[in-house]
């Protein structure tokens, strides 16, 4: 059985299952392309202090959808770090985003978070001692 848009399609046909999988893959790719296009705008908003896009709320865009993994971790680190100091408002917004994700909906972003941490750690090593 396959589904799309809330409709169920019954078929024992292997060809149908393969076609349904191709349609799902195509739709997933289109959604990723759409999010990738908007991600640049959202990152610019974050850089300008508008942190609404990081909120894990259904009423906000992008809302409960993962998208940060589509952003270069180094570019985001440059927003998160200013003169070697963490921008607390951005860090708090990130923390709040993941605290609200009790069901793992943001799992595609987890690897990106590891990359972000690596970039920040590398930057910290380049800073002079106080």
trRosetta pair geometry for C-beta under 8 A, 3 or more apart (Angstrom, degrees):
i j d omega theta_ij theta_ji phi_ij phi_ji
1 8 5.8 -6 -179 -170 112 104
1 9 6.9 158 -161 79 61 48
1 10 5.3 -25 -108 -105 87 63
1 11 7.5 131 -101 30 39 57
2 8 7.4 149 83 -157 38 55
2 9 4.9 -18 66 60 88 102
2 11 7.0 -19 11 36 103 104
2 16 7.1 -149 4 142 137 97
2 17 6.5 176 -55 -115 123 60
2 20 3.8 -68 -146 -154 161 162
3 6 7.1 -18 179 -147 112 5
3 7 6.3 167 -152 83 72 43
3 8 4.9 -32 -95 -98 94 59
3 9 6.8 174 -87 13 38 76
4 7 6.0 -19 66 56 64 91
4 9 7.5 9 14 -8 92 116
4 20 7.3 -146 -41 -148 114 92
4 23 6.5 -35 -90 122 146 134
4 24 7.5 -136 -94 -77 101 79
4 27 7.9 159 -140 -26 109 159
9 16 7.3 -137 131 170 125 127
9 20 7.0 -165 65 -94 133 132
11 16 4.1 -24 117 82 154 159
11 17 7.0 -159 93 -48 107 75
13 16 4.0 76 84 4 108 110
13 17 6.9 179 94 -10 58 81
14 17 5.6 -53 -151 35 37 112
14 18 6.4 37 152 -19 67 104
15 18 5.7 -54 -151 36 32 111
15 19 6.4 32 151 -18 65 106
16 19 5.6 -56 -147 38 33 111
16 20 6.1 35 153 -21 67 105
17 20 5.6 -51 -145 36 31 113
17 21 6.4 34 153 -20 63 104
18 21 5.7 -53 -150 34 32 113
18 22 6.6 33 151 -19 64 104
19 22 5.6 -53 -150 35 34 112
19 23 6.5 35 151 -20 65 103
20 23 5.7 -52 -150 34 33 112
20 24 6.5 35 151 -19 65 104
21 24 5.6 -52 -148 36 33 112
21 25 6.3 34 153 -19 65 105
22 25 5.6 -52 -146 37 32 112
22 26 6.2 35 154 -21 65 106
23 26 5.6 -53 -148 35 31 113
23 27 6.4 28 155 -16 65 106
24 27 5.9 -57 -147 39 30 108
24 28 6.2 31 154 -19 65 107
25 28 5.7 -55 -147 37 30 112
25 29 6.3 30 154 -19 65 106
26 29 5.8 -57 -150 36 29 111
26 30 6.4 29 153 -19 64 105
27 30 5.7 -51 -146 35 33 112
27 31 6.4 33 155 -19 64 104
28 31 5.8 -55 -149 36 30 110
28 32 6.4 30 152 -18 64 106
29 32 5.6 -53 -147 37 33 112
29 33 6.3 35 153 -20 65 105
30 33 5.6 -53 -147 36 32 113
30 34 6.3 33 153 -20 65 106
31 34 5.6 -54 -149 37 32 113
31 35 6.3 29 154 -15 66 107
32 35 5.8 -56 -145 41 31 109
32 36 6.0 36 154 -25 65 106
32 70 7.0 172 -166 -91 82 128
33 36 5.6 -51 -144 33 29 114
33 37 6.5 31 155 -20 62 103
34 37 5.9 -55 -155 33 30 111
34 38 6.6 16 153 -7 64 109
35 38 5.8 -64 -147 45 34 104
35 39 6.0 52 152 -45 68 99
35 62 6.7 57 -130 -123 101 149
35 65 6.8 -134 -104 134 134 131
35 67 4.7 -138 -178 -119 121 105
35 70 5.8 154 118 -5 102 163
36 39 5.5 -38 -145 11 30 121
36 70 4.7 -135 -100 -173 74 136
37 40 7.1 -54 -178 19 32 104
38 41 5.4 -56 -164 38 54 113
38 42 6.0 51 143 -22 81 106
38 61 7.9 -85 170 157 146 117
38 62 7.1 130 109 -73 136 113
38 67 7.5 -50 85 -156 101 147
39 42 5.5 -57 -145 39 35 111
39 43 6.2 36 156 -21 69 104
39 67 5.4 -168 -94 165 102 109
39 68 7.8 151 -141 -102 116 30
39 70 4.7 -149 -57 96 164 117
39 71 5.3 -152 169 -68 126 91
40 43 5.9 -52 -145 35 29 110
40 44 6.5 31 153 -19 62 105
41 44 5.7 -56 -153 35 32 113
41 45 6.5 36 148 -22 65 103
42 45 5.4 -48 -152 32 35 116
42 46 6.5 37 150 -20 65 101
42 53 4.1 173 -154 -176 107 166
42 62 6.9 -32 -89 -19 155 106
42 67 7.0 53 53 115 160 141
43 46 5.5 -49 -150 34 36 113
43 47 6.4 39 150 -21 65 103
43 71 5.7 144 -74 -127 132 134
43 75 6.9 24 -178 128 151 117
43 76 6.7 -102 -133 -92 116 81
43 79 6.9 -148 -173 -39 88 157
44 47 5.6 -51 -148 35 33 114
44 48 6.4 22 154 -10 64 109
45 48 5.9 -68 -151 45 30 104
45 50 4.1 -65 177 72 93 115
45 52 7.4 -61 149 46 136 87
45 53 5.7 102 80 -6 135 129
46 49 7.8 99 -176 -30 29 8
46 50 6.7 -88 -76 72 31 63
46 51 6.1 66 -124 -103 75 59
46 53 6.4 -90 -57 55 96 116
46 54 6.6 83 -104 -38 118 111
46 79 5.9 57 114 167 107 152
46 90 6.5 81 178 -119 105 108
46 93 7.9 -163 -135 89 105 154
47 79 4.8 -100 -93 -121 81 116
49 89 7.3 15 -140 106 76 152
50 53 7.2 63 120 -3 91 94
51 54 5.1 -41 -178 30 80 116
51 55 7.2 100 130 -39 78 85
51 89 6.4 -138 -48 151 147 99
51 90 6.8 -160 -105 -103 119 56
51 93 4.2 -121 -175 -98 132 156
52 55 5.5 -37 -162 4 47 119
52 60 5.3 -157 169 -143 90 126
53 60 6.9 -172 -105 159 32 116
53 61 6.7 -30 -113 101 81 65
53 62 6.3 46 -158 5 86 79
54 90 7.7 146 -40 -150 165 63
54 93 4.1 73 92 153 146 114
54 94 6.3 -73 -166 -75 136 50
54 96 7.5 89 127 70 105 99
54 97 5.0 -89 169 -63 83 129
55 60 4.6 84 75 20 114 166
55 93 7.2 -70 -64 -157 61 96
55 96 7.2 -27 -118 113 61 120
55 97 6.8 -140 -123 -92 15 82
56 63 7.6 64 -157 176 38 42
56 64 6.1 65 -168 -104 74 66
56 96 7.1 -164 13 130 101 75
56 97 4.7 126 -38 -148 105 57
56 98 7.6 149 -43 -52 146 21
56 100 3.8 171 79 79 133 132
56 101 5.8 -113 -147 -54 157 85
56 106 7.4 -70 -113 -48 124 132
57 60 4.7 76 69 6 95 106
57 63 6.4 -85 90 -133 45 69
57 64 7.5 -111 100 -55 8 81
57 100 7.6 -50 -61 167 62 165
58 63 5.2 39 -139 -154 30 122
58 64 5.7 -11 -88 -19 65 113
59 63 7.1 145 42 -104 17 106
60 63 5.2 158 75 -81 63 60
62 65 4.6 -84 153 58 109 106
62 67 5.1 72 52 -14 167 144
64 101 8.0 145 -148 -104 85 90
64 105 5.5 -9 170 126 99 156
65 105 7.9 -87 -105 154 26 113
66 69 6.1 16 158 9 111 111
66 105 6.9 -169 -40 138 94 71
66 106 4.8 139 -89 -136 99 58
66 107 7.2 -78 -66 52 152 46
66 108 4.2 134 118 57 159 109
66 109 4.8 -152 -149 -32 110 100
67 70 5.5 -47 -174 24 61 117
67 71 7.5 59 136 -22 74 101
67 109 7.8 3 46 -78 30 116
68 71 5.4 -53 -161 26 52 116
68 76 7.2 52 -161 -92 100 160
68 109 4.7 53 60 -129 104 121
68 112 5.5 169 117 112 91 153
68 113 7.9 55 108 -60 134 75
69 108 5.0 -109 9 139 154 89
69 109 4.7 -139 -42 -101 97 55
69 111 6.7 59 -125 62 117 90
69 112 4.0 -146 -104 -36 67 135
71 75 6.4 -116 172 72 90 114
71 76 5.3 80 128 -51 125 118
71 112 7.4 78 57 -160 78 139
72 75 4.1 75 77 7 105 109
72 76 6.8 176 89 -9 55 83
73 76 5.7 -57 -148 40 34 109
73 77 6.2 41 152 -27 67 105
73 112 6.0 -175 -78 -166 105 74
73 115 3.9 -149 -44 121 165 108
73 116 4.5 -138 -153 -75 106 61
73 118 7.6 46 131 56 149 92
73 119 5.1 172 130 -13 104 140
74 77 5.5 -50 -146 31 32 115
74 78 6.8 36 153 -22 62 99
74 119 5.2 -164 -93 -131 62 144
75 78 5.9 -51 -158 27 34 113
75 79 7.3 30 145 -14 61 101
76 79 5.5 -53 -159 34 43 111
76 80 6.2 38 146 -18 72 108
76 116 6.1 -47 87 -113 122 113
77 80 5.4 -56 -141 42 36 111
77 81 5.8 7 166 6 72 112
77 116 6.0 172 -69 -151 94 74
77 119 4.3 -126 -47 117 159 128
77 120 5.5 -156 -135 -67 116 74
77 123 6.5 173 159 -20 130 145
78 81 6.5 -59 -125 55 24 89
79 87 7.2 -66 147 23 61 143
79 90 6.4 169 131 -126 94 163
80 86 6.3 -22 161 -142 85 73
80 87 5.9 -138 -159 32 38 97
80 90 5.2 -144 -114 108 68 139
80 91 6.6 92 -155 -65 102 80
80 94 7.9 6 -111 -25 123 143
80 116 7.5 73 5 -171 159 115
80 120 7.0 -53 97 -90 133 118
81 84 6.5 5 -176 -110 109 15
81 85 6.9 140 -155 66 65 30
81 86 6.3 -41 -99 -94 63 47
81 87 7.3 -138 -79 -10 14 84
81 120 6.6 164 -52 -122 126 87
81 123 6.0 -121 -30 127 178 158
82 85 5.7 -34 70 64 73 84
82 87 5.6 70 -3 -61 112 97
84 123 7.4 -169 -115 149 65 103
84 124 7.7 109 -152 -110 86 56
84 127 4.6 102 -129 -113 130 132
86 90 7.7 -136 175 65 77 99
86 91 5.2 30 165 -42 121 140
87 90 4.3 51 92 15 110 112
87 91 6.6 161 84 -12 56 88
88 91 5.6 -59 -143 42 33 111
88 92 5.9 35 159 -21 69 107
89 92 5.8 -53 -145 37 27 111
89 93 6.4 29 154 -20 61 106
90 93 5.7 -53 -148 35 32 112
90 94 6.5 33 152 -18 64 103
91 94 5.7 -53 -150 35 32 111
91 95 6.4 33 152 -19 65 106
92 95 5.6 -53 -147 37 33 113
92 96 6.2 33 155 -19 66 106
93 96 5.7 -53 -146 38 30 112
93 97 6.4 41 151 -29 63 102
94 97 5.5 -49 -150 27 33 117
94 98 6.8 14 160 -5 65 105
95 98 6.5 -67 -153 42 29 97
95 99 6.1 31 153 -24 66 112
96 99 5.5 -55 -140 35 31 115
96 100 6.5 27 162 -18 63 107
97 100 6.5 -73 -166 34 23 105
97 101 7.0 16 147 -22 61 113
97 106 7.2 103 149 -88 98 165
98 101 5.4 -55 -149 28 43 116
98 106 6.5 -116 -109 72 73 151
98 113 7.8 52 -79 -92 146 151
101 104 6.6 98 154 -80 100 16
101 105 5.5 -127 -146 43 101 84
101 106 4.6 -52 -129 11 162 114
104 107 4.8 28 174 -52 91 109
106 109 4.7 -33 171 30 92 120
106 110 7.3 120 121 -46 79 77
107 110 5.5 -26 -158 -11 49 118
108 111 7.8 -49 180 23 41 98
108 112 7.8 33 135 -4 63 115
109 112 4.9 -61 -161 44 59 120
109 113 6.1 67 142 -30 82 96
110 113 5.6 -47 -152 27 35 114
110 114 7.0 37 150 -17 63 98
111 114 5.6 -49 -158 31 39 114
111 115 6.6 40 145 -18 66 103
112 115 5.4 -52 -151 36 37 114
112 116 6.3 41 149 -23 67 102
113 116 5.4 -49 -146 34 34 115
113 117 6.4 38 153 -20 64 103
114 117 5.7 -53 -151 34 31 114
114 118 6.6 34 150 -20 64 104
115 118 5.6 -53 -151 34 34 113
115 119 6.5 33 152 -18 66 104
116 119 5.8 -54 -150 35 32 110
116 120 6.3 29 154 -16 66 108
117 120 5.8 -57 -146 39 30 110
117 121 6.2 33 155 -20 65 107
118 121 5.7 -54 -145 37 29 112
118 122 6.3 30 155 -19 64 106
119 122 5.8 -55 -149 36 29 111
119 123 6.4 30 152 -18 64 106
120 123 5.6 -53 -148 37 32 112
120 124 6.3 37 152 -24 65 104
121 124 5.6 -52 -149 32 31 115
121 125 6.7 34 152 -21 63 102
122 125 5.8 -52 -154 30 34 113
122 126 6.9 30 149 -17 63 105
123 126 5.7 -59 -156 34 37 111
123 127 7.0 47 148 -35 66 97
124 127 5.8 -42 -156 12 38 117
